[in-house]
Amino acid sequence: MPIARSREVAVFIESKRQQRGISIAELARRIGADKKRLWYVLSGQREMRVDEFIKLCAFFDIGLGRFIDKAAVERLRAPHPFRQD
C-alpha cells in the first residue's frame, strides 16, 4: 500500500476510534497490540502492518474492501517479474 494511502487508512481508523470514545490503550488491549506502537501507527508516524490493519478493521467492523479501489486491484493483477503464473 503506498504511504499516502496508508496514512489515509490510519486517519480513517483514528476517526472511528475517536467516534467510539475509546482510548488508544483500551483499543490496543482489545486487539492485542502494543499501545505505544498503535499510537505511532494511528498518528501516522509508523506504517500499519497487515495484521494490525486486519485486527482494526475487524474491531471497527470495517470491510477490508473499503480500502481497495480499482487502481489497487489493477496493480495487484499486473505482471510481476518474480511471480510465476
Secondary structure, DSSP 8 states (H G I E B T S, - for coil): --HHHHHHHHHHHHHHHHHHT--HHHHHHHHT--HHHHHHHHTTSS---HHHHHHHHHHTT--GGGG--HHHHHHHHS--TT---
